[in-house]
């Protein structure tokens, strides 16, 4: 059975996240059903990173095993034809070795969180940003973010239902920049805990609003206590934007 690597883009707004759910539509279900319609048999997909309800992706990576070998561009185009009208697109498809695994072979994942920082609410970007109407200091947020980079116990920024065996993670990048009315937070690591990026973003927002100092952020990290985290940012502003693999 040939294995295909797919790069997938989606608007997470109408879905209950990537993973199959019993009574609601997931991105995984939409993709698998679209492939099954032209493939003639059910498939099971595996993704690089499971996104929650309302979280988006510009570069999710998925692998599937098909019953027969198709041209890669046929897999891409046929899947896209059957995905309509869902806001999901296969950007590329490629045949890969059986040893490739979208999740297990990944060596780094990249996210961006978008904050619209202005008084007026979003119109074109509704459900695609976190609207924060009060002023935020992006430089203060970036300074606080640097305290979180490196290897730490991220219990403070971990969901209560997180199933990871350990709260220890190495955060390679956490940068904050302002582009006009938008603040973007870039996060990169081999792996993240459940809700880690959204939890860190909510804490950085406190620093940007002047309600927390840099030392308050450090104290929250060191506390290793979920109750010391700032309010978790909503899913609407979070995007999976890239996955790296070794050669």
Backbone bond lengths (Angstrom), bond angles and torsions (degrees), N, CA, C in turn:
res aa  C-N    CA-C-N  psi(-1)  N-CA   C-N-CA  omega(-1)  CA-C   N-CA-C  phi
1 X - - - 1.469 - - 1.516 109.61 -
2 X 1.334 118.57 118.44 1.461 120.34 -179.94 1.525 111.35 -68.73
3 X 1.312 115.20 144.66 1.468 121.50 179.42 1.521 109.39 -105.90
4 X 1.324 115.54 137.18 1.457 121.61 -178.78 1.523 110.01 -120.24
5 X 1.306 114.42 137.16 1.465 122.02 172.49 1.521 107.86 -99.85
6 X 1.317 116.60 124.18 1.465 122.64 -179.99 1.517 109.99 -115.03
7 X 1.324 115.91 138.01 1.462 121.23 170.22 1.525 106.67 -103.41
8 X 1.324 115.82 123.62 1.463 121.44 -168.88 1.531 110.12 -121.67
9 X 1.327 114.00 138.49 1.471 122.10 175.77 1.525 107.61 -117.71
10 X 1.325 116.80 138.16 1.469 117.70 176.35 1.524 112.41 -156.45
11 X 1.333 112.80 152.59 1.455 122.86 169.73 1.520 105.60 -91.84
12 X 1.313 116.93 116.09 1.457 120.08 -174.79 1.509 115.46 -79.15
13 X 1.338 118.37 -1.41 1.467 121.67 -172.90 1.530 114.02 -55.52
14 X 1.343 120.11 -48.18 1.476 118.59 -175.55 1.526 114.71 -85.96
15 X 1.324 117.46 2.05 1.458 120.55 -173.89 1.530 111.93 -108.80
16 X 1.325 114.59 158.74 1.465 119.96 175.27 1.521 110.03 -94.56
17 X 1.318 115.89 40.95 1.449 121.47 -179.93 1.513 111.54 93.91
18 X 1.354 115.94 -174.55 1.458 120.57 -179.81 1.520 111.37 -72.00
19 X 1.320 117.93 -46.65 1.463 122.87 -164.77 1.520 112.64 -77.32
20 X 1.344 115.60 147.17 1.463 122.52 176.92 1.523 111.15 -49.44
21 X 1.334 115.57 136.98 1.456 121.95 173.36 1.529 108.11 -127.68
22 X 1.316 116.53 151.58 1.463 120.31 -172.87 1.526 113.25 -65.06
23 X 1.325 116.88 -42.83 1.461 119.11 -169.98 1.523 114.25 -123.38
24 X 1.323 117.78 20.03 1.461 119.94 -179.84 1.519 109.48 -151.80
25 X 1.321 115.26 161.24 1.458 120.90 -173.88 1.523 111.38 -82.68
26 X 1.328 116.06 129.56 1.461 122.45 175.07 1.516 109.48 -110.35
27 X 1.330 116.63 164.05 1.463 120.65 175.60 1.528 109.45 -63.26
28 X 1.317 116.82 -41.18 1.459 121.12 179.70 1.527 110.98 -57.00
29 X 1.320 116.82 -45.56 1.464 120.36 179.86 1.520 110.95 -62.61
30 X 1.334 117.16 -44.01 1.465 120.38 -179.46 1.524 111.17 -60.81
31 X 1.332 117.19 -43.70 1.469 121.11 -179.35 1.521 110.69 -67.24
32 X 1.316 117.60 -46.55 1.461 120.47 -177.48 1.524 112.02 -64.71
33 X 1.319 117.46 -39.56 1.460 120.01 178.83 1.523 111.24 -67.38
34 X 1.341 117.33 -36.91 1.461 120.45 178.41 1.529 110.72 -65.20
35 X 1.326 116.99 -42.58 1.466 120.27 179.09 1.531 110.73 -65.99
36 X 1.326 116.93 -40.93 1.461 120.73 -178.06 1.527 111.82 -62.35
37 X 1.319 116.98 -30.67 1.463 119.71 -177.28 1.527 112.42 -65.67
38 X 1.335 118.04 -34.57 1.466 118.28 178.24 1.527 111.59 -99.55
39 X 1.313 116.91 -23.83 1.462 121.00 -177.11 1.527 111.54 -78.47
40 X 1.331 116.02 -26.15 1.455 119.69 179.30 1.503 114.90 83.45
41 X 1.306 117.49 4.77 1.468 121.65 178.68 1.524 108.76 -153.28
42 X 1.317 115.26 151.62 1.463 119.94 178.89 1.523 110.39 -66.25
43 X 1.327 116.48 148.17 1.458 122.30 178.42 1.517 108.85 -129.48
44 X 1.320 114.78 161.25 1.470 120.94 174.04 1.516 107.66 -123.08
45 X 1.309 116.90 125.03 1.458 121.17 -177.54 1.520 110.48 -101.25
46 X 1.333 115.12 155.52 1.464 122.61 177.34 1.524 107.44 -130.79
47 X 1.320 116.77 132.30 1.470 120.22 -174.98 1.521 111.18 -112.16
48 X 1.334 114.81 164.24 1.468 120.96 -179.96 1.513 112.13 -74.45
49 X 1.322 116.84 -33.16 1.461 120.64 -177.75 1.511 110.73 -155.31
50 X 1.316 117.28 121.30 1.467 120.80 179.99 1.521 110.00 -72.96
51 X 1.304 116.51 120.01 1.460 120.90 178.87 1.517 110.11 -95.83
52 X 1.328 116.20 147.55 1.459 121.53 -179.19 1.517 111.45 -80.32
53 X 1.308 115.09 171.91 1.458 121.87 176.25 1.533 110.45 -55.15
54 X 1.335 116.65 128.75 1.456 121.30 177.88 1.506 115.25 87.26
55 X 1.338 118.28 -8.33 1.469 122.10 178.82 1.524 108.77 -86.98
56 X 1.332 116.14 142.89 1.459 122.35 -174.24 1.529 111.08 -106.23
57 X 1.337 115.29 171.10 1.462 120.50 175.28 1.516 109.56 -146.65
58 X 1.321 115.38 135.98 1.467 121.14 169.92 1.515 110.55 -105.46
59 X 1.368 116.70 -11.95 1.467 120.19 -178.35 1.526 109.40 -156.36
60 X 1.320 115.62 63.72 1.457 120.32 170.07 1.527 107.95 -80.75
61 X 1.320 118.14 143.90 1.465 121.79 178.59 1.521 108.54 -115.06
62 X 1.329 114.82 133.53 1.454 122.53 -175.20 1.528 108.35 -133.95
63 X 1.323 117.44 148.05 1.464 118.44 168.01 1.525 110.04 -126.87
64 X 1.335 114.41 146.89 1.458 122.31 177.82 1.525 108.99 -139.88
65 X 1.313 115.76 150.22 1.467 122.41 173.69 1.527 107.99 -106.79
66 X 1.340 116.35 125.97 1.460 121.24 -177.84 1.530 110.88 -106.50
67 X 1.319 115.18 160.45 1.466 121.17 -176.40 1.520 112.04 -67.49
68 X 1.319 117.00 -33.73 1.456 120.58 -179.41 1.514 108.95 -140.47
69 X 1.323 116.42 167.45 1.457 120.38 -178.22 1.524 110.35 -85.46
70 X 1.316 114.62 125.76 1.455 123.15 174.86 1.524 107.87 -115.12
71 X 1.331 115.92 157.08 1.461 118.81 169.67 1.514 108.79 -61.86
72 X 1.326 116.26 142.56 1.467 120.16 -176.37 1.522 111.88 -60.56
73 X 1.351 117.27 -40.04 1.456 118.40 -179.72 1.531 111.63 -69.39
74 X 1.336 117.24 -27.11 1.464 120.45 175.07 1.525 110.50 -67.66
75 X 1.330 116.73 -42.10 1.462 120.44 177.06 1.523 110.34 -60.08
76 X 1.321 116.25 -46.09 1.469 120.26 178.91 1.521 111.22 -59.83
77 X 1.337 116.69 -53.44 1.462 120.69 -172.33 1.519 112.29 -70.49
78 X 1.335 117.29 -39.39 1.460 119.90 -179.73 1.527 111.07 -67.87
79 X 1.328 116.47 -40.22 1.466 119.19 177.01 1.511 110.95 -62.67
80 X 1.328 117.12 -44.27 1.466 120.45 179.02 1.522 111.61 -61.13
81 X 1.331 117.15 -38.40 1.464 120.32 179.94 1.528 110.82 -62.42
82 X 1.323 116.78 -37.81 1.461 120.41 -177.85 1.528 112.92 -87.95
83 X 1.318 117.67 -9.83 1.466 120.25 176.83 1.523 112.32 -78.10
84 X 1.307 118.00 -20.91 1.466 120.09 -178.55 1.524 109.52 -60.95
85 X 1.341 118.84 139.43 1.469 128.95 6.62 1.527 113.53 -98.08
86 X 1.328 118.46 17.07 1.461 120.07 -178.90 1.534 110.74 -64.34
87 X 1.342 117.81 144.95 1.469 121.21 178.47 1.529 111.72 -79.58
88 X 1.337 114.78 61.27 1.457 122.82 -179.36 1.517 107.85 -135.04
89 X 1.340 117.41 138.38 1.461 121.17 178.70 1.518 110.09 -139.01
90 X 1.336 115.71 138.35 1.452 121.55 171.15 1.527 106.99 -87.96
91 X 1.319 117.15 113.18 1.459 121.07 -177.46 1.517 112.10 -78.84
92 X 1.326 116.70 -35.33 1.468 120.44 179.72 1.516 109.21 -156.48
93 X 1.328 115.01 157.29 1.460 122.30 175.26 1.517 108.29 -138.74
94 X 1.315 117.05 144.28 1.461 121.46 179.68 1.516 109.13 -151.04
95 X 1.339 116.24 143.57 1.451 120.79 173.39 1.526 108.52 -77.53
96 X 1.326 115.55 132.32 1.465 120.78 -177.04 1.529 108.73 -129.43
97 X 1.332 117.88 162.51 1.468 120.64 177.44 1.529 111.77 -63.17
98 X 1.321 115.90 157.11 1.462 120.70 178.82 1.522 112.31 -63.50
99 X 1.317 116.95 -17.93 1.464 120.64 -179.93 1.528 112.29 -78.11
100 X 1.340 117.05 -13.54 1.467 119.83 -179.90 1.517 109.60 -75.34
101 X 1.343 115.50 134.49 1.467 121.55 175.95 1.526 107.36 -134.64
102 X 1.324 116.79 124.29 1.465 120.89 -174.42 1.520 112.69 -54.64
103 X 1.330 117.66 -37.98 1.465 120.45 -179.00 1.518 112.39 -91.91
104 X 1.321 116.67 -51.04 1.456 120.09 -172.17 1.527 112.90 -72.36
105 X 1.331 118.23 -26.33 1.468 120.81 -179.68 1.527 112.84 -85.99
106 X 1.311 117.62 -9.48 1.473 120.90 -177.22 1.526 110.47 -70.99
107 X 1.324 116.00 138.34 1.463 121.09 178.92 1.529 112.48 -110.81
108 X 1.322 117.52 -14.38 1.463 119.41 176.33 1.528 109.00 -161.57
109 X 1.332 114.49 145.00 1.461 121.40 177.53 1.515 108.95 -123.69
110 X 1.321 116.08 144.91 1.459 121.91 -175.82 1.532 110.25 -125.56
111 X 1.320 115.45 133.00 1.467 121.84 178.12 1.528 109.35 -128.10
112 X 1.318 114.85 155.91 1.460 120.56 168.10 1.521 107.22 -131.45
113 X 1.329 115.08 141.09 1.465 120.68 173.88 1.519 108.07 -115.57
114 X 1.323 116.03 128.31 1.468 121.94 -176.95 1.526 110.80 -106.40
115 X 1.335 115.46 126.19 1.467 122.30 175.33 1.521 108.09 -116.28
116 X 1.315 117.87 123.11 1.463 121.51 172.22 1.515 107.34 -88.41
117 X 1.333 116.55 112.17 1.462 121.95 -172.67 1.529 110.04 -110.59
118 X 1.330 114.87 83.98 1.471 121.83 178.13 1.522 108.25 -157.89
119 X 1.329 115.83 165.80 1.457 118.92 -179.54 1.525 112.05 -68.37
120 X 1.329 116.89 -42.72 1.467 120.44 -176.44 1.521 110.87 -73.68
121 X 1.319 118.14 139.14 1.467 120.58 179.21 1.527 111.09 -72.65
122 X 1.327 117.43 163.89 1.465 120.10 178.98 1.524 111.56 -74.73
123 X 1.303 115.46 145.80 1.464 120.53 172.18 1.527 108.73 -113.62
124 X 1.339 117.19 -60.76 1.456 120.92 179.34 1.520 111.80 -67.77
125 X 1.326 117.62 -31.52 1.461 121.42 -176.84 1.524 113.51 -104.53
126 X 1.322 117.21 23.15 1.464 119.80 175.77 1.523 109.27 -58.68
127 X 1.329 116.49 135.31 1.470 124.18 -177.43 1.520 113.49 70.07
128 X 1.329 117.23 9.38 1.474 119.86 179.41 1.534 112.60 -124.19
129 X 1.327 117.36 0.00 1.463 122.68 176.73 1.522 108.52 -144.25
130 X 1.327 115.50 164.05 1.464 121.31 168.19 1.520 106.27 -95.73
131 X 1.314 117.05 119.39 1.456 120.28 179.58 1.521 109.53 -87.40
132 X 1.324 116.42 117.08 1.465 123.33 175.73 1.520 106.72 -117.64
133 X 1.315 117.07 112.47 1.466 121.16 -171.56 1.524 113.09 -81.90
134 X 1.354 118.16 -23.26 1.459 120.77 -178.45 1.526 109.92 -86.78
135 X 1.346 117.90 154.97 1.472 120.46 -176.27 1.530 112.58 -63.64
136 X 1.325 115.21 140.15 1.458 121.75 176.02 1.526 109.36 -123.71
137 X 1.316 115.95 139.75 1.455 122.89 178.23 1.527 107.90 -95.95
138 X 1.340 116.69 101.97 1.466 120.57 -177.08 1.524 111.81 -63.81
139 X 1.330 117.59 -33.70 1.464 120.65 179.62 1.530 110.65 -64.80
140 X 1.339 116.96 -41.32 1.463 120.44 177.81 1.526 110.85 -66.05
141 X 1.320 116.37 -37.03 1.461 120.47 177.77 1.526 110.63 -65.35
142 X 1.317 116.42 -40.84 1.461 120.07 179.80 1.528 110.62 -65.94
143 X 1.327 116.83 -41.70 1.467 120.52 178.77 1.526 110.40 -60.08
144 X 1.331 116.25 -45.05 1.460 119.75 179.50 1.529 111.01 -66.40
145 X 1.324 116.49 -34.97 1.466 120.69 -178.08 1.521 112.03 -62.40
146 X 1.335 116.63 -32.13 1.467 118.92 -177.05 1.527 112.29 -67.00
147 X 1.332 116.58 -21.64 1.462 119.71 176.28 1.526 111.75 -68.91
148 X 1.329 116.45 -20.85 1.453 120.67 -175.40 1.517 113.01 -93.83
149 X 1.333 117.49 -11.39 1.459 119.43 179.72 1.530 110.08 -74.94
150 X 1.327 115.19 158.55 1.457 120.67 -176.81 1.519 111.07 95.96
151 X 1.317 116.34 -169.71 1.469 121.71 -176.83 1.525 109.86 -93.84
152 X 1.330 115.10 122.64 1.469 120.94 -177.46 1.527 110.08 -144.03
153 X 1.314 114.09 165.57 1.456 122.36 165.51 1.530 106.06 -85.45
154 X 1.343 116.57 110.90 1.461 121.57 -174.83 1.531 112.12 -99.05
155 X 1.322 117.27 32.33 1.462 120.14 179.25 1.521 111.84 -54.02
156 X 1.325 117.73 -38.90 1.461 121.64 -179.59 1.528 111.69 -58.85
157 X 1.324 116.77 -31.14 1.459 121.24 -173.90 1.529 112.09 -109.15
158 X 1.320 115.45 26.78 1.456 122.26 -176.15 1.523 110.37 -114.78
159 X 1.343 116.47 134.78 1.461 119.83 178.43 1.522 110.45 -63.46
160 X 1.317 115.89 147.63 1.459 120.40 -179.88 1.523 111.47 -60.33
161 X 1.350 116.42 -31.41 1.461 120.42 -178.36 1.523 113.32 -93.32
162 X 1.330 117.26 9.63 1.465 121.24 -179.94 1.530 110.17 -59.24
163 X 1.336 116.39 132.88 1.463 121.28 -176.01 1.528 113.24 -100.28
164 X 1.321 118.03 5.35 1.466 120.04 179.11 1.527 110.24 -63.27
165 X 1.316 115.53 145.56 1.467 120.34 -178.24 1.519 112.76 -69.82
166 X 1.341 116.77 -27.82 1.462 120.62 -176.32 1.524 110.07 -138.94
167 X 1.339 118.08 144.67 1.462 121.25 175.24 1.519 112.78 -83.39
168 X 1.331 117.82 -1.21 1.459 121.05 -179.84 1.529 110.20 -76.67
169 X 1.321 116.53 127.69 1.445 122.34 176.82 1.530 108.85 -144.46
170 X 1.331 115.93 154.11 1.457 121.48 174.87 1.519 108.29 -107.88
171 X 1.319 116.13 113.35 1.459 122.24 179.75 1.525 107.84 -93.22
172 X 1.331 116.51 111.07 1.463 121.00 -175.54 1.524 112.74 -79.15
173 X 1.315 116.52 -31.41 1.464 119.50 -176.55 1.520 110.02 -148.92
174 X 1.322 116.46 136.50 1.458 122.86 169.65 1.526 106.65 -149.27
175 X 1.316 116.20 90.41 1.464 123.19 -175.29 1.518 110.23 -113.04
176 X 1.329 115.57 144.63 1.460 121.73 179.79 1.516 108.67 -123.93
177 X 1.320 116.90 131.40 1.461 121.22 176.92 1.517 109.59 -140.23
178 X 1.339 114.48 153.40 1.465 120.65 174.91 1.518 108.97 -108.57
179 X 1.327 116.16 133.71 1.454 123.29 173.68 1.527 106.23 -127.41
180 X 1.317 116.45 97.02 1.460 120.19 -175.92 1.519 110.76 63.56
181 X 1.329 115.90 -124.61 1.461 120.84 -179.94 1.529 112.65 -85.19
182 X 1.315 117.21 0.70 1.457 119.70 -175.29 1.523 111.51 -109.74
183 X 1.317 115.55 135.20 1.465 122.60 172.06 1.520 107.51 -107.64
184 X 1.319 115.67 130.45 1.460 120.69 -179.92 1.526 109.75 -118.77
185 X 1.305 115.02 134.85 1.459 122.06 178.12 1.523 107.50 -115.89
186 X 1.330 116.53 119.31 1.466 122.40 -178.21 1.522 109.08 -103.91
187 X 1.324 116.12 128.50 1.466 121.44 -179.31 1.520 109.84 -128.95
188 X 1.336 116.56 132.74 1.465 121.91 179.36 1.520 109.60 -135.79
189 X 1.330 115.75 137.01 1.467 122.15 177.41 1.515 108.31 -166.13
190 X 1.321 115.22 163.07 1.465 118.69 174.69 1.525 110.28 -62.01
191 X 1.322 115.70 -42.70 1.459 120.33 177.53 1.520 109.08 -152.49
192 X 1.329 115.01 158.27 1.460 121.70 -179.50 1.523 109.26 -125.05
193 X 1.313 115.62 152.61 1.450 121.18 171.35 1.527 109.60 -76.49
194 X 1.327 116.39 161.16 1.456 121.07 179.16 1.536 109.77 -62.49
195 X 1.313 115.60 125.44 1.471 124.33 -179.75 1.523 113.64 70.39
196 X 1.319 118.77 12.15 1.461 119.57 -176.00 1.521 112.74 -63.08
197 X 1.323 118.02 -47.20 1.465 120.04 -176.67 1.524 110.34 -65.26
198 X 1.313 117.46 -44.79 1.466 120.43 -179.95 1.530 111.47 -64.99
199 X 1.329 116.79 -35.65 1.468 120.30 178.84 1.525 110.87 -69.47
200 X 1.329 117.14 -42.17 1.460 119.91 177.19 1.529 110.42 -64.83
201 X 1.319 117.14 -38.91 1.467 120.59 179.69 1.524 110.87 -62.57
202 X 1.317 117.53 -44.24 1.462 120.10 178.38 1.511 112.72 -61.11
203 X 1.329 116.43 -36.58 1.466 120.98 177.35 1.525 110.98 -69.74
204 X 1.336 117.26 -41.24 1.468 120.22 178.65 1.524 111.28 -66.02
205 X 1.323 116.63 -32.56 1.471 119.04 176.55 1.521 110.49 -61.34
206 X 1.325 117.53 -38.09 1.468 120.83 177.67 1.528 110.39 -60.76
207 X 1.348 115.62 -40.90 1.467 119.65 178.88 1.522 110.29 -68.06
208 X 1.319 117.80 -40.07 1.454 120.99 179.90 1.516 113.29 -66.82
209 X 1.326 116.31 -30.32 1.466 120.98 179.16 1.527 112.17 -82.95
210 X 1.339 117.29 -4.61 1.452 120.98 -179.94 1.513 113.78 81.24
211 X 1.321 117.65 9.59 1.457 120.65 -179.10 1.524 111.58 -87.92
212 X 1.334 116.24 -21.76 1.456 122.06 174.43 1.515 108.73 -123.75
213 X 1.313 116.26 145.90 1.458 120.99 172.12 1.530 108.64 -90.05
214 X 1.338 114.86 171.04 1.461 119.46 174.79 1.525 110.00 -59.60
215 X 1.320 116.41 -38.81 1.465 119.89 179.76 1.524 112.08 -66.82
216 X 1.334 117.08 -30.19 1.465 119.92 175.87 1.528 110.21 -64.55
217 X 1.324 116.25 -38.65 1.464 120.48 178.10 1.531 110.09 -65.35
218 X 1.334 115.78 -43.64 1.464 119.69 177.66 1.528 110.54 -60.68
219 X 1.324 116.96 -41.99 1.465 120.98 -178.65 1.527 110.71 -65.49
220 X 1.333 116.86 -36.09 1.468 120.28 178.55 1.521 110.38 -64.73
221 X 1.342 116.90 -44.42 1.465 120.76 177.81 1.522 110.67 -61.30
222 X 1.317 116.16 -48.17 1.466 120.62 -176.06 1.530 112.31 -66.74
223 X 1.332 117.56 -24.47 1.467 120.70 -177.13 1.525 112.21 -67.79
224 X 1.336 116.59 -26.49 1.470 120.91 -176.53 1.527 110.58 50.01
225 X 1.328 113.77 48.74 1.465 120.98 -173.83 1.525 108.31 -140.97
226 X 1.330 117.52 117.27 1.467 122.06 -176.99 1.525 112.04 -56.44
227 X 1.317 117.83 -31.67 1.463 120.23 -177.66 1.526 112.39 -70.99
228 X 1.330 118.05 -12.60 1.461 121.90 179.95 1.528 112.20 -90.46
229 X 1.327 117.37 -2.62 1.464 121.48 179.63 1.526 110.32 -75.17
230 X 1.333 116.76 150.44 1.451 119.98 171.50 1.515 109.95 -68.00
231 X 1.329 118.42 172.79 1.464 120.70 179.28 1.527 110.68 -61.62
232 X 1.311 117.45 135.55 1.463 120.58 -176.53 1.525 110.60 -69.49
233 X 1.327 116.52 132.54 1.453 121.82 178.17 1.527 110.06 -66.43
234 X 1.321 117.81 148.64 1.465 120.29 -179.51 1.524 111.49 -68.28
235 X 1.331 117.68 160.74 1.461 120.28 -177.74 1.523 114.11 -70.11
236 X 1.315 117.42 -20.73 1.464 121.41 -170.00 1.525 114.51 -59.21
237 X 1.329 118.54 -27.44 1.460 120.64 -176.09 1.509 114.98 -93.63
238 X 1.332 118.01 -0.63 1.460 121.21 -172.25 1.527 111.76 -97.32
239 X 1.342 115.18 135.70 1.464 122.37 -179.67 1.524 110.00 -134.07
240 X 1.323 116.86 134.15 1.461 121.70 166.10 1.522 106.02 -84.30
241 X 1.340 117.42 118.42 1.457 119.96 -171.40 1.535 113.76 -115.66
242 X 1.323 117.99 -3.49 1.459 117.82 178.84 1.514 112.26 -178.35
243 X 1.327 115.23 152.60 1.457 122.94 175.58 1.513 107.65 -137.56
244 X 1.333 117.17 129.42 1.459 121.89 179.23 1.518 110.12 -101.25
245 X 1.351 114.53 146.29 1.453 121.59 176.93 1.522 108.22 -130.30
246 X 1.328 116.19 152.05 1.456 120.36 175.53 1.511 108.76 -71.29
247 X 1.329 117.13 163.62 1.460 120.83 -178.81 1.515 111.74 -60.29
